[in-house]
Amino acid sequence: MLHLWYWYKRRTRYSFKPVILVTGCSSGIGMAIAEMLYSLRSYRVVATSRRLDSLRERFEEDDRFWIRKLDVRSRADAEKLIQEINDKWGGVNILVNNAGISYRSVVEHMTDEDEAIQMDTNYLGPVRLVRMVLPGMREQGRGKIINISSVSGMLAMPTMASYSASKAAMEGMSEALWYEVRPLGINVSVIQPGFVHSKSFENVVYTKKSLAAKDGEGIYGDYYVNMIPFVARLMRLSTTRPRTLAKLVVRVIRTENPPLWIPATIDAMVFYYLRRFVPRRWLMPFLFWFLPKARKWGRAYTKRRNHK
């Protein structure tokens, strides 16, 4: 039901094969996008990842489907790939920024290095790719930039602060970019998944301090002990699969003038409207009340004063 409204949108009819660059295709949503585009002969596709084993096992390369190494944190990787695409296919027509990582850590357990990796992967690397493909899109007078964000870019969750910050940065950049490139014939869309039925919650990155505390030790032990199974349970209960999101991405690719903001799951849509219509003064305590045992977190360590 979420995406029925797309059916009245005009579909873009191409007289050529658009070149689509997709990042982060080794698993999950990225793999699902690659699988769907692999079956659509009307597109030229560059599926990328830092690790290529799973892609090479799943797909055979041909003159319209490439598999290429790309660490979005590496300027050298990006420059080499974009140059190859420009030389052989004349540039990228559609960029799908999907690559990302998620740190499981409270703010105090992050280091400068951890923060840099999180931001490089989820924001600085993707926005570098945007800058690299824009000249070609501008020259052709058309193009699409599709950034895969997260409901965490709208509403942050404890133990995911840096991930939320990186997605919020991506969304802020996308909003400004929408204004900047709209007069040039280029579309920008932000797809905002919520909880997705996949094993991606098992692929989170722990810092040295968060790894030591995730079994319940220390001041923030309660946070990890309760939030880790809470997130896992919500993802298992979700009816949205990576393939569902891949279908949505293809629909955005085919839609003329797609919207900027696209909540991609039921929970994302609920949070989308909660944030806009419920005052923050009420919303934050309301959400805190729903977090598992949150009112007992850190009780053994706090010196919090009771205000009377």
C-alpha distance (Angstrom), angle and dihedral (degrees) to the residues before:
residue distance angle dihedral
M1 . . .
L2 3.80 . .
H3 3.78 95.3 .
L4 3.82 103.7 35.5
W5 3.78 89.9 105.2
Y6 3.79 88.3 68.5
W7 3.78 91.9 71.3
Y8 3.78 93.8 76.8
K9 3.79 92.1 52.2
R10 3.78 118.1 103.0
R11 3.79 113.6 -104.3
T12 3.77 119.0 -133.2
R13 3.82 112.2 -120.8
Y14 3.78 112.0 -153.6
S15 3.79 123.6 -155.4
F16 3.80 88.6 -167.2
K17 3.80 136.2 41.1
P18 3.81 108.1 -93.4
V19 3.79 116.4 -138.5
I20 3.80 111.5 -124.3
L21 3.81 121.9 -166.2
V22 3.82 114.4 -162.9
T23 3.80 122.8 -174.6
G24 3.81 128.8 -156.3
C25 3.82 98.0 28.2
S26 3.81 100.6 151.9
S27 3.82 94.4 99.0
G28 3.80 146.5 -19.2
I29 3.79 119.1 20.9
G30 3.80 93.3 -4.5
M31 3.81 92.8 54.0
A32 3.81 90.3 47.3
I33 3.82 90.8 51.8
A34 3.81 90.8 49.2
E35 3.81 91.4 49.3
M36 3.78 92.2 51.7
L37 3.80 94.9 46.4
Y38 3.81 90.7 45.6
S39 3.81 88.6 63.9
L40 3.82 93.7 48.7
R41 3.78 108.0 82.2
S42 3.81 93.0 -171.2
Y43 3.82 92.2 78.1
R44 3.78 136.9 65.1
V45 3.79 107.4 -138.6
V46 3.79 135.9 -163.3
A47 3.82 109.1 -166.2
T48 3.80 112.0 -167.5
S49 3.78 140.3 -173.6
R50 3.78 141.1 152.7
R51 3.82 88.2 -116.1
L52 3.79 116.9 42.8
D53 3.83 102.3 -174.7
S54 3.81 96.4 95.8
L55 3.80 92.5 44.5
R56 3.80 93.7 49.7
E57 3.80 90.5 48.2
R58 3.80 91.9 51.5
F59 3.82 103.9 38.5
E60 3.77 141.2 39.6
E61 3.78 115.5 -141.2
D62 3.78 119.7 -128.2
D63 3.79 138.7 158.0
R64 3.82 92.1 -66.1
F65 3.83 103.8 33.8
W66 3.79 120.0 57.6
I67 3.79 130.0 -176.8
R68 3.80 112.7 -153.5
K69 3.78 137.6 171.8
L70 3.79 113.9 -114.5
D71 3.77 128.5 165.7
V72 3.80 100.5 -172.1
R73 3.81 89.0 -149.9
S74 3.81 90.4 62.2
R75 3.80 116.7 85.5
A76 3.81 89.3 -168.5
D77 3.83 92.2 55.2
A78 3.79 91.4 48.5
E79 3.80 95.6 46.6
K80 3.80 92.6 48.1
L81 3.82 92.8 49.3
I82 3.80 96.8 45.1
Q83 3.81 90.1 48.3
E84 3.81 90.8 52.3
I85 3.80 91.8 49.4
N86 3.80 91.7 46.9
D87 3.81 92.2 49.3
K88 3.81 97.6 46.6
W89 3.80 105.2 27.2
G90 3.79 104.4 20.9
G91 3.80 97.5 -111.6
V92 3.79 143.4 -51.4
N93 3.80 116.2 -58.2
I94 3.81 97.7 179.7
L95 3.81 125.6 27.1
V96 3.81 119.2 -164.2
N97 3.82 109.2 -168.2
N98 3.79 102.4 -160.7
A99 3.82 105.3 138.4
G100 3.78 115.5 110.7
I101 3.79 148.6 132.8
S102 3.77 133.6 -144.2
Y103 3.79 126.3 -142.7
R104 3.79 116.8 -150.6
S105 3.77 101.2 -148.4
V106 3.77 142.8 112.3
V107 3.79 114.2 -117.6
E108 3.81 93.9 -102.3
H109 3.80 91.8 55.9
M110 3.82 95.3 55.3
T111 3.80 122.9 94.4
D112 3.80 129.7 -152.9
E113 3.80 88.8 -102.8
D114 3.81 92.5 50.4
E115 3.81 91.3 49.5
A116 3.81 91.1 49.4
I117 3.82 92.5 52.0
Q118 3.80 91.5 48.4
M119 3.81 94.0 49.5
D120 3.82 94.9 40.1
T121 3.80 91.6 54.2
N122 3.80 100.8 40.1
Y123 3.80 102.0 32.5
L124 3.81 120.5 3.7
G125 3.81 94.9 47.3
P126 3.82 95.5 46.4
V127 3.81 93.5 45.6
R128 3.82 88.9 50.4
L129 3.81 88.3 57.0
V130 3.81 89.3 49.2
R131 3.80 90.2 55.2
M132 3.80 91.3 48.3
V133 3.82 96.3 52.0
L134 3.81 98.4 39.8
P135 3.84 97.2 79.3
G136 3.81 91.2 57.4
M137 3.80 93.0 45.1
R138 3.79 90.6 47.8
E139 3.80 91.0 50.3
Q140 3.81 90.9 52.8
G141 3.79 93.3 42.5
R142 3.79 94.2 -128.0
G143 3.77 142.6 65.6
K144 3.79 145.2 125.9
I145 3.79 131.3 -122.1
I146 3.81 113.0 -165.5
N147 3.80 115.4 -173.3
I148 3.81 118.0 -166.9
S149 3.78 105.7 -144.0
S150 3.81 130.0 162.0
V151 3.76 141.6 -121.6
S152 3.82 82.5 -105.7
G153 3.79 87.3 72.7
M154 3.81 87.4 64.1
L155 3.80 101.3 37.3
A156 3.79 123.2 17.5
M157 3.78 124.8 -139.9
P158 3.82 128.9 -151.4
T159 3.82 114.2 -95.3
M160 3.84 89.5 24.7
A161 3.80 101.4 71.0
S162 3.79 98.7 127.0
Y163 3.79 93.1 44.1
S164 3.81 89.8 51.7
A165 3.80 90.6 47.5
S166 3.81 91.6 52.6
K167 3.81 92.5 49.7
A168 3.81 92.0 45.6
A169 3.81 87.8 52.9
M170 3.80 90.2 51.6
E171 3.80 91.3 49.9
G172 3.80 93.5 48.1
M173 3.79 91.4 50.1
S174 3.81 91.3 47.3
E175 3.79 92.2 52.0
A176 3.81 92.5 52.5
L177 3.81 91.0 43.2
W178 3.82 90.7 53.4
Y179 3.80 89.3 63.4
E180 3.79 93.7 42.8
V181 3.80 99.0 52.0
R182 3.79 102.3 30.6
P183 3.84 91.9 87.9
L184 3.82 88.3 51.7
G185 3.82 95.3 58.2
I186 3.81 95.2 -103.9
N187 3.82 123.0 129.8
V188 3.80 126.2 -147.9
S189 3.81 123.0 -163.3
V190 3.80 131.8 177.3
I191 3.80 115.0 -155.2
Q192 3.80 111.2 -156.8
P193 3.82 114.4 -162.0
G194 3.76 119.9 -172.6
F195 3.79 121.0 -165.9
V196 3.81 112.3 -12.7
H197 3.80 125.3 -165.0
S198 3.79 99.1 -115.8
K199 3.78 141.3 99.9
S200 3.78 93.9 -101.2
F201 3.82 90.6 113.8
E202 3.81 86.3 67.3
N203 3.81 90.8 58.4
V204 3.79 97.2 61.9
V205 3.80 118.5 127.4
Y206 3.80 121.1 -121.8
T207 3.76 123.8 -154.8
K208 3.78 119.7 -135.1
K209 3.81 91.2 -98.7
S210 3.81 97.1 41.9
L211 3.81 90.9 49.3
A212 3.80 89.5 54.5
A213 3.82 91.7 49.2
K214 3.81 102.1 40.4
D215 3.81 92.6 91.3
G216 3.78 91.7 58.8
E217 3.79 105.0 -85.6
G218 3.78 123.2 139.3
I219 3.78 135.8 -0.4
Y220 3.79 95.9 -39.2
G221 3.80 97.3 36.7
D222 3.81 92.5 105.7
Y223 3.80 90.6 54.6
Y224 3.81 93.9 57.1
V225 3.80 96.1 39.0
N226 3.79 90.8 56.2
M227 3.82 103.0 32.6
I228 3.82 98.5 48.5
P229 3.84 96.4 60.1
F230 3.83 90.3 35.6
V231 3.81 92.4 59.9
A232 3.81 92.2 41.2
R233 3.80 91.0 52.5
L234 3.81 93.0 49.6
M235 3.80 90.6 50.7
R236 3.79 92.7 49.4
L237 3.81 90.6 49.9
S238 3.80 93.3 50.3
T239 3.81 116.3 107.7
T240 3.82 91.3 -155.8
R241 3.80 115.7 101.5
P242 3.82 127.7 -168.2
R243 3.82 88.3 -106.8
T244 3.82 89.2 59.3
L245 3.79 89.8 57.9
A246 3.81 91.2 44.3
K247 3.81 89.1 56.6
L248 3.80 88.9 51.1
V249 3.80 91.7 51.4
V250 3.81 90.5 51.8
R251 3.80 89.6 48.4
V252 3.80 90.1 53.2
I253 3.81 89.8 48.5
R254 3.81 89.4 53.9
T255 3.79 96.7 43.1
E256 3.77 120.4 94.6
N257 3.82 110.6 -130.2
P258 3.83 98.1 -4.1
P259 3.82 117.4 -164.1
L260 3.79 123.3 -93.9
W261 3.81 97.8 -125.8
I262 3.81 117.7 49.5
P263 3.84 116.2 172.9
A264 3.79 101.5 -156.5
T265 3.81 104.8 -165.3
I266 3.80 136.3 38.8
D267 3.80 93.5 -106.7
A268 3.81 91.3 47.8
M269 3.79 89.7 54.2
V270 3.82 91.0 48.9
F271 3.81 91.6 51.0
Y272 3.81 90.2 43.9
Y273 3.80 91.3 61.2
L274 3.80 95.9 35.0
R275 3.78 89.9 59.1
R276 3.79 92.4 49.4
F277 3.78 101.0 43.9
V278 3.82 106.8 28.1
P279 3.84 115.9 73.9
R280 3.80 111.5 -115.7
R281 3.80 90.1 -126.8
W282 3.82 87.9 67.2
L283 3.78 100.4 28.0
M284 3.80 98.8 60.4
P285 3.84 96.7 50.7
F286 3.82 88.7 43.8
L287 3.81 92.2 54.6
F288 3.81 92.0 42.4
W289 3.81 88.6 56.2
F290 3.82 89.8 59.0
L291 3.81 95.5 52.4
P292 3.82 111.0 103.0
K293 3.82 111.6 -92.5
A294 3.80 89.9 -25.8
R295 3.81 93.0 150.3
K296 3.81 88.9 63.9
W297 3.81 97.2 46.3
G298 3.80 113.6 127.0
R299 3.78 93.0 -3.8
A300 3.80 93.2 138.7
Y301 3.81 92.0 55.1
T302 3.78 107.0 33.8
K303 3.78 127.0 104.6
R304 3.77 90.9 -168.7
R305 3.77 113.3 157.1
N306 3.78 119.7 -127.7
H307 3.80 108.6 -128.8
K308 3.79 113.3 -145.1
